[in-house]
Amino acid sequence: MLKAKIPTYGEGLTNSKLWYATPAAQYVDGLPIGTGRLAAMVIGGIARERIALNHEWLWRGNHRKRDVPNRAKYLPEVRQLLLEEQWERAAQLANDAWGGHGGASGLPRRIDPYSPAGDLYIEIGSTTFSQYRRELDLDQAQVDVGFNLTSGGRVERQTIAHLTEDKILTRISMPSKRLPTSIWLDRILDPECRLRFKATPQGVTMEGRFESGLRFRVQAAVKCDGEITVDRGRLLVRNASEIIIAVNIGVAVRGRTLDSECGPLSAPEGTWEELLASHRKEHKRHFGGLNLELPLPVPDMPTDMRIAALRNGAADPALPLLYFNYGRYLLCAACANGEQPANLQGKWNEDPWPPWDSDLHQDINLQMCYWPAEAAGLQAYTNALFTHIETFIPHGKRAAKRLYGCRGVYFPLQTDPWGRATPEAYGWAVWIGAALWLAQHMWYHWEYGCDLEFLRQRAYPFFKEVAAFYEDYLFKGPDGRLLIAPSQSPENCFVAEEPPAPQREPMVSLDDLPRIENKKGWIPASICINSAMDVSLAHDALRFAIEASRALDIDTDKRATWMALKERLPELQIGPDGRLLEWDRPFKESEPGHRHTSHLYALHPGDQITPETPELWAAARKSLDYRLAHFGGHTGWSRAWTACYFARFGEGDKAMDHMTALITDFATDALLDLHPPAIFQIDGNFGGTAAILEMLLQSYHSELHLLPALPSCWPEGRISGLRARGGFTVDLEWSAGKLQKAHITASRTGQCFLRDVSPTWKITDPSGTQLPTTAPRPGTLTFNTHAGTTYTITP
């Protein structure tokens, strides 16, 4: 039986804290903080503390000028092979032409790894202690580490990523018996990085230079009320009751100098209390717009023990709430002052050569990081994602033309921040959907915020580029239908019989195409015609351009072209067993439980499959059940995506089951998401956060569905600060599993559309006057809204 207390509304602080009774045993159990530009992982050591440091621009820089070859001439031959059902030959030729390096090629891929900046070490030398506690307060964005010394007194360390100073700050407070403290910087052994160290009584500095010539600097300024001396490259502090360390990092990229970014080697002005106050005020501005309160029993035990108890079958419905708050916090810490979007590990990495280079995966992982942003009131953080998109447009246009002979843009499946749209994953990289999937987030930003200036200046220009690519890439098949080929369903593979190969000469000479030895002996992601995902993406590419041009009242001729193309797009297919087909025909999957469920994009995060398309709705559900029956959802991000699907289906308990599995099977002791076997990968944290948002409010097609998938383990609660498409802010209260009251604030004058409601629901304005409503279809209500007005909905 778990020992627990039941908080009342406004209390429940345990659901905003991760805390532990021991130091972290490994990096992934540490506690992350960040400003977006800088990131740090606090390990919580006793005699020696390690704070691992990162800078968002610290990628090795070896491949900043890579380019794409001319390969467009091979497109007709690959398409002909696909029409002839010569799947293996088509896949081999396609990957030789457009697969690039890396992946199954055995060639080193040309993506730079995201690299650690170094480590700050703080050593007090005492190892005997008691009453240890390590915690991360999500509401304060602060890590505290404290312990009693057996010799008397308590050591406290507080570490913050100060959002206005944009530095990592640590304060050490000593007992009356003040301990000598050593402070230094270091970095993991890396043969490709030369280091140079300097120490003065003002602080310590470490400068690094990669073989590419890219330079960086880490500096830690120290101030205290004691004495500071330099001892063999380290600072030795004596007789201090308080030590403050200020870390800054500079990277010499994009015209920056190390001096300009790092500034002087000095700690910020003001007392620690003043620094804390300004930090908390700024963090609240970033983090405090949404509040989910659940009066649930909260076990009185460290977070790692709560996770262990949940794994052993104990009930803890409050733990997913902590996971939800943590996901929001992590997006703040990864993006607040950042110029770069969150990568595979957010901004936290200790490894010079991390798995998948901790890169920017653009076939689910990068997108999932931003799924919760709009609805959770964290929409400002999408700016880094949009800047990433805009950085890639120039080379993306070159890549589209040279690789496929198309106008518009091509974005690769995997990349780094240098804006080079080169395919770098042989066996997986022959896929043209990344640009559109990223464009979906610009569409979200428009749907939620209704900002015409954003649509005009940033989103619509990109929608036009994406639509232009599809205008050229779509082609007529033998029967006159529009086809998409080569096409892929990231990252799955099928098994198919092939007819005898026709006796013909290739449509183009293949002699000058380098033949790449396939180290796997097979292509891990099959090439086909009209995968379900590519069909859905093409539909969205044209829809976004059409609707944006209509909202802006421009480009009527282009709109007519896009509308005509959209009408001729291939349709999603349902197989003989009732499943939504992943490819254009019922191929046998080589891995029926594959982690990717790309064919269900139109269900989530897309919105083409809804209850209003009942046949596709049922087929998607059957496909999902089949995938799970074969042990799908076996990575953290894949499990989070599954929870999102069940929330979209309106099945809150199933969604919560998968949220629970996300925590028990795919989380570290610090609740960081894991990819098997035990690789930190942050996307699942954000996907899980998005799933909970989907349980509480859905607004696809700008139709608000209140509590669409409320799990039975959350029978009572309230949430404020949710955002909905159409420019609405929503507050909800529920009891006994039923909505009691909702407040909807309109940001613009128009209409609000509610779905799955009763005709007896009352809508009142601030004066208490009941508003007239209409019901466009059974189970819906609409009412007129005025900008800035809050309306109350009472079932």
C-alpha positions, 0 to 999 in steps of 0.5 A: 500500500502506497503512503499518500496524501490527497492534495486540495486544489492549489496544493499538490506541489508534489506533482510539480517536483521530481525528488530523490534520496540518492545522487544520480547513478548515471547521466540520464538519471540527472536533473535537466535545466536549460535556457534554450541556448544553454543546457545542463544536467545536474548529477547531484554528487556529494563529495564531487558534483558534476554539472554536464554542460551543452550549447545548442550550436555546438555541433562538430562542424565537419559538414557545413558545406555538403551538397547534393549531386544531380540525380533528377535524370534517374526519376523516370527509370525508378518510376518505370521499375515501380510500375513494373513491380520490380520492387527490389531493383527500384529500391536499389536504384532509388537509394543509389540515386537519392539515399546518400551516405550513412544508413545501410551504405556503410559509408560515413554519413555527413551529419555532424554530431551534437556535442557536449561542451564540457563539465563543471566540477565542484568538490568538497572532499567530504563523503560521510553524510545523511539526509540527502535530498535532490529535487527539481522544482518544475514551477521554479525551474530550480535544482536543489541538492542538500545533505547533512555532514556527519561532522556537522552542518548542511551543504546546499547547492541550488542550480538554475538556468537563469532565463534573463541572464541566460547563464547557468548559475549555481549557489553553494551554501556551507555550514558554519564549518566551512569546507575547502571547495575546488572548482574546475572545468573539464571535457570527456576525452575526444581525439578530435577536439583540442582543449586549452585551460586557464584559471584566475581568481575570477574564474576558470575558462576552457576553450576547445577547437574541433578538427573542422576549425569550429571553436567554443569556450566554456567559462565559469565565473566565481564569486564568494565571501571567502578566499579564492586561490588558483591551484594547478588549473583549479580554483580553491575556495576557503572560508566561504559560507556562500559561493556563486558560480556563473557558467556561460558558453560561446560557439563561434558560428554564424558570425559570432565571436567567443568574446561577444557571446561569453562576455566578461568572466564575471558573475551577475550583479545582485544577491542570490535572492535577487537573482532567484526572484528575477529568474522565477518571475521570468520562468513563470511567464514562460511556464505558468500559463497552463495549470492542470489540477487533480485532487489525487492521492500523491505517494509520499516517496521519491520519484524513482520509488514511485516509478518502481511501485507503478512497475510493480502494479501499484496505482498512482494516477497522479504520476502521469500528471507529473510526467505531463508537467515535466514535458511542459517544463522540458519544452521550456528548458529546451527552447526558451531563449533558443535559436535551434529546435529541440534535437533527439535529446532536447539540448542535453547530451554527454556523449561526443558521439551520441546515438544517431548523432543526437540529430534532427530526425524529420520523419516523426521525432522533431515534429513530436517535440512540438506536438504539445506546444500550441495547445499547452500555451507554449506556442512561442517556442515554435519560433525556433522550429520555424527558423529551422525551416526557413534556414533550410529553404535555400538549399532545400530548393536546390536539393529539390531541383538537383535530386528530383527536377522539381520546383519547391523544396525538399527536406531530408529525413535526418539532418543537423542545423547547417541548413543543408538538405542532403539525404544521409540515410541510405536505405531510409532516405528516399522520402519526400515528405519531411518538408510538408510534415514540418509545414504542418506546424506552421499550419497549427500555429495559424489555426491556434493563433489566427495571426494573419501576419504570421500566415502572410509573412512566414507560413504561406510562403513556405506552403507555396514552396511545398505545394510547388514541389508536389505540383511537379512531383505528382505524375500521371500513371498509365490509367491517367490517375495521379501517382506519388513515386517513389514513395515510402512509409517511414520506416517500414518494409514490405515483402512482395513477389515480383513478376518477371522483369521486362526485357528492355533497356534502361530509360537512362544510362546508369553507368555514371551512377555510383553503385553503393554496396548495401551492407545490410543486403536489403533495403530496410524501408521499402520503396513503392507507389502511393504510400498512405502517408505520402497520400495524406501528406500530399493532401495536406500540402495542397490543403494548407496552400489552398486555405491559406491563400483563401484566408489571405485572399491572394493567388486565385490562379494558383489556388485553382491549380492546387484545388484541381490537383487535390481533386485528383490525388489518390485515395487512402485504401482499405485492405480486404481484412478491413485495415487501412493499408500502409502501401497502395496494396496489401503487401505483407509487412516484414515487421508487423509490429514496426515502431513507426505507424506512418500510415496513421498520420491522417488520424494523428497528428493529421485530421483527415480521418475523423468520425465523419469518415467512418470507414477510414475511422474503423480501418485506422482502428483495426490497423492500430489494433493489428500493429499492437497485437504484434508488439508495436509501440516498443519505443518511448516515442512510439508508445506516446504516439499510440496514446495520442491515437487512443485519445483521438479515438476517444478512449481515455482509459486505453490512452492512459494505459499507454501513458502508464506503459510509457512511464514504466517501460520507457522512462529513466528514474528522472522520467526522461524518455527512452528508446530501447535498449536504454537510449535517452531520446526526448521526443516521447516526453513531448508525445506523452504530454501531447496525449494528455492534452488530447484527452482533455481537449481536441479542436481539429477542424476548429471544432472544440470537443471538451473532455473527449477522452477523460480517463476514469482514473481522473474523475475530478479536476480542472485545467486552465489555459488550454488553447484551441484552434480558432483562437480560443482559450479554454478552462474546464472543470469536471466531477464524477467524470463529467464536465461541470463548467467550461470558460471559453475566451475568444481572441477574435470575433466569429463563431465557436463550434462545439461537438459532442454536446447536448442541446440542453447545454447553456452558453452565457456571456459575462452578464449571465445572458444566455446566448442563442445557439444553432446545431449544424449537425446532431450533437453540435452547437455553435454560437457567436463570439466577440474578441476578448469576451469569455463565455461560460458553458454549463451542461 
